[in-house]
């Protein structure tokens, strides 16, 4: 993988993290929809702010990949046929929708009553962004990327990172003594969402990414260490969370918030390794 692709690693992962936070939050809100959500204001504010901040950093990082960042605006002129143009537009729309959602939760602007509608708009924008981002990489001459697995893996990264991040947020608020509605139920929901993400990852790992075609150049050899590190970090992170989870439910020392933070950090490392592997697998055929 080329060194100038590292900004893309973090741009894509942070974008998927932000979408995953919004998705995980939506799942939580749907499960506790009969509760009085007005007392969950701190969670809504922290959730929307973290997603917005992550997307803001992602946008800044995206410019580091460009030779002339100021020229990126010209890419918007090809919306009809370019997924890159659509991605640039959707990044801006997603960030803007997150900003408005946060101001609704934090300052009541335009109104706190509009939070649900704005949140749903952010969710839709995030879903469309990640789908467009995945489609951008599905290039016919790059067999390792030109597969529906690219879409699945991009969304699953959001699932893993978003659920892990939201668990950390809930635990953080709980440790600070800030009320989180049905805190144990919320953590349980997020734990099983994350478990689903781990299951999807293990299944997709068994499916070949694509068959190489004719090429004059040798296919890249991805160091085994990166693949091993990804699996190791993922399973360590999930195993630690699975060990911590019962202790948190029972309010024992085993459920200390530090273990949840460490598990999330391991999941981040796993996804960084996974995205390195994705970019390192670039191999063009038919040239």
C-alpha positions in Angstrom: 0.0 0.0 0.0 1.3 3.4 -0.9 2.0 5.9 1.9 -0.4 8.5 0.4 -3.3 6.1 0.9 -3.1 6.3 4.7 -5.4 9.4 4.8 -7.9 7.3 2.8 -7.7 4.6 5.5 -8.7 7.0 8.2 -11.2 8.9 6.0 -13.2 5.8 5.2 -13.0 4.4 8.7 -14.0 7.6 10.4 -16.9 8.0 7.9 -18.1 4.5 8.7 -17.6 5.1 12.4 -19.9 8.1 12.2 -22.5 6.2 10.3 -22.2 3.3 12.7 -22.7 5.5 15.7 -25.9 6.9 14.2 -27.1 3.4 13.2 -26.4 1.9 16.6 -28.1 4.9 18.3 -31.2 4.3 16.1 -31.3 0.7 17.1 -31.2 1.7 20.8 -33.8 4.4 20.4 -36.1 1.9 18.6 -35.8 -0.6 21.4 -36.5 2.0 24.1 -39.0 4.0 22.1 -41.6 3.7 24.9 -39.3 5.4 27.4 -39.2 9.1 28.1 -36.3 10.1 25.9 -36.2 13.6 27.3 -34.0 12.3 30.2 -31.6 10.8 27.6 -30.5 14.2 26.5 -26.9 13.8 27.4 -26.6 10.6 25.4 -28.2 12.2 22.4 -25.8 15.2 22.6 -22.7 13.1 23.1 -23.8 10.6 20.3 -24.5 13.3 17.7 -21.4 15.4 18.7 -19.1 12.4 18.4 -20.5 11.4 15.0 -20.2 15.0 13.8 -16.6 15.3 15.1 -15.6 12.0 13.5 -17.1 13.1 10.2 -15.4 16.5 10.4 -12.0 14.9 10.9 -12.7 12.5 8.1 -13.4 15.4 5.7 -10.1 17.1 6.7 -8.2 13.9 6.1 -9.8 13.4 2.7 -8.0 16.6 1.5 -4.6 15.2 2.5 -4.9 12.6 -0.3 -5.3 15.2 -3.0 -2.5 16.9 -4.8 -4.5 20.2 -5.1 -7.3 20.2 -2.4 -8.8 23.4 -3.7 -9.6 21.7 -7.0 -11.8 19.1 -5.3 -14.8 21.4 -5.8 -14.6 20.8 -9.6 -15.4 17.1 -9.0 -19.0 18.0 -8.2 -19.6 18.7 -11.9 -19.9 15.0 -12.8 -22.8 14.0 -10.5 -24.6 12.0 -13.2 -21.9 9.3 -13.7 -19.2 9.7 -11.1 -19.4 8.0 -7.7 -16.5 10.2 -6.6 -18.6 13.3 -7.2 -21.5 11.8 -5.3 -19.2 10.9 -2.5 -17.9 14.4 -2.1 -21.5 15.8 -2.1 -22.7 13.2 0.4 -19.8 13.8 2.8 -20.8 17.4 3.0 -24.5 16.6 3.4 -23.9 14.0 6.1 -21.7 16.4 8.0 -24.2 19.2 7.7 -27.1 16.9 8.8 -25.0 15.8 11.9 -24.3 19.4 12.7 -28.0 20.3 12.6 -28.9 17.2 14.6 -26.3 18.1 17.3 -27.5 21.8 17.5 -31.0 20.5 17.9 -30.0 18.2 20.8 -27.5 20.7 22.4 -29.1 24.1 21.9 -32.7 23.4 20.7 -31.9 24.9 17.3 -34.0 24.7 15.2 -36.0 22.9 18.0 -35.5 19.9 20.3 -38.8 18.5 19.0 -37.1 18.2 15.5 -34.4 16.0 16.8 -36.0 12.7 15.7 -36.6 14.0 12.1 -33.1 15.4 11.9 -31.6 12.2 13.3 -33.4 10.1 10.7 -32.2 12.4 8.0 -28.6 12.0 9.3 -29.1 8.2 9.3 -30.3 8.2 5.7 -27.5 10.5 4.5 -24.9 8.2 6.3 -26.3 5.0 4.7 -26.3 6.5 1.2 -22.7 7.9 1.8 -21.3 4.5 2.8 -23.0 2.8 -0.1 -21.7 5.4 -2.5 -18.2 5.1 -1.0 -18.2 1.3 -1.5 -19.5 1.6 -5.0 -16.7 4.0 -5.8 -14.2 1.2 -5.2 -16.1 -1.5 -7.2 -13.9 -1.0 -10.3 -14.3 -3.7 -13.0 -10.5 -3.9 -13.5 -9.8 -4.4 -9.8 -11.2 -7.9 -9.0 -10.4 -7.8 -5.3 -12.7 -4.7 -4.9 -15.3 -5.3 -7.6 -17.5 -7.5 -5.5 -20.6 -7.0 -3.3 -18.3 -7.9 -0.4 -16.9 -4.4 -0.5 -20.3 -3.0 0.3 -20.8 -5.6 3.1 -17.4 -4.9 4.6 -17.7 -1.1 4.6 -21.1 -1.3 6.3 -19.8 -3.9 8.7 -16.9 -1.7 9.7 -19.5 0.9 10.7 -21.4 -1.7 12.6 -18.4 -2.8 14.6 -16.9 0.6 15.3 -20.3 2.3 15.8 -21.5 -0.2 18.4 -18.2 -0.2 20.1 -18.1 3.6 20.3 -21.6 3.9 21.6 -20.9 1.3 24.3 -18.0 3.5 25.4 -20.2 6.6 25.4 -22.9 4.9 27.5 -20.3 3.6 30.0 -18.6 7.0 30.2 -21.9 8.8 31.0 -22.9 6.1 33.5 -19.5 6.3 35.3 -19.9 10.1 35.5 -23.3 9.5 37.3 -25.3 10.9 34.3 -28.6 9.1 33.8 -28.8 6.9 30.8 -32.3 5.3 30.3 -32.2 1.6 30.9 -28.4 1.6 30.9 -28.1 -2.2 31.2 -30.6 -2.8 28.5 -28.8 -0.3 26.2 -25.4 -1.9 26.7 -27.0 -5.4 26.1 -28.5 -4.2 22.8 -25.2 -2.7 21.7 -23.3 -5.8 22.7 -25.4 -8.0 20.5 -25.2 -5.6 17.6 -21.4 -5.7 17.9 -21.5 -9.6 18.2 -23.5 -9.5 14.9 -20.7 -7.5 13.3 -18.1 -10.0 14.4 -20.2 -12.8 13.0 -20.5 -11.1 9.7 -16.8 -10.4 9.6 -15.9 -14.1 10.2 -18.4 -15.2 7.5 -17.1 -12.8 4.9 -13.5 -13.7 5.6 -14.3 -17.2 4.3 -15.6 -15.9 0.9 -13.0 -15.2 -1.8 -12.8 -11.5 -2.6 -12.5 -12.0 -6.4 -10.7 -13.9 -9.1 -7.8 -12.2 -10.8 -7.8 -11.8 -14.5 -5.0 -11.5 -17.0 -2.3 -9.0 -16.1 1.3 -8.4 -16.9 2.1 -7.5 -13.3 2.4 -9.9 -10.3 -0.4 -9.7 -7.8 0.5 -8.0 -4.5 1.5 -10.2 -1.6 -0.1 -9.0 1.6 2.1 -9.7 4.6 0.5 -12.5 6.8 1.2 -10.4 9.8 -1.4 -7.8 8.9 -4.1 -10.5 8.4 -3.1 -12.2 11.7 -3.1 -8.9 13.5 -6.5 -8.0 12.3 -8.0 -11.3 13.5 -6.1 -11.1 16.8 -7.2 -7.6 17.6 -10.8 -8.3 16.6 -11.1 -11.5 18.7 -9.2 -10.0 21.6 -11.5 -6.9 21.6 -14.7 -8.9 21.4 -13.5 -11.5 23.9 -12.6 -8.7 26.4 -16.0 -7.2 25.8 -17.7 -10.5 26.3 -15.8 -11.0 29.6 -16.6 -7.4 30.8 -20.3 -7.4 29.8 -21.6 -9.7 32.6 -19.6 -7.8 35.2 -21.1 -4.5 34.0 -24.6 -5.9 34.3 -23.9 -7.1 37.8 -22.2 -3.9 38.8 -19.0 -5.8 39.9 -15.4 -4.6 39.6 -15.1 -6.7 36.5 -17.4 -4.3 34.8 -15.1 -1.2 35.2 -15.4 1.2 32.3 -11.7 0.9 31.5 -12.2 -2.6 30.1 -14.8 -1.3 27.6 -12.5 1.4 26.4 -9.7 -1.0 25.9 -12.0 -3.4 24.0 -13.0 -0.5 21.7 -9.4 0.5 21.1 -8.7 -3.1 20.0 -11.6 -3.0 17.6 -10.2 0.2 16.1 -6.8 -1.4 15.6 -8.5 -4.4 13.9 -10.3 -2.2 11.5 -7.1 -0.2 10.7 -5.4 -3.5 9.8 -8.4 -4.5 7.8 -8.4 -1.3 5.8 -4.7 -1.6 5.2 -5.3 -5.1 3.8 -8.1 -3.7 1.6 -5.9 -1.0 0.0 -2.9 -3.3 -0.2 -5.0 -5.8 -2.3 -5.3 -3.3 -5.2 -4.5 -5.2 -8.3 -5.5 -4.0 -11.8 -6.1 -6.5 -14.6 -6.7 -6.1 -18.3 -3.8 -3.7 -18.8 
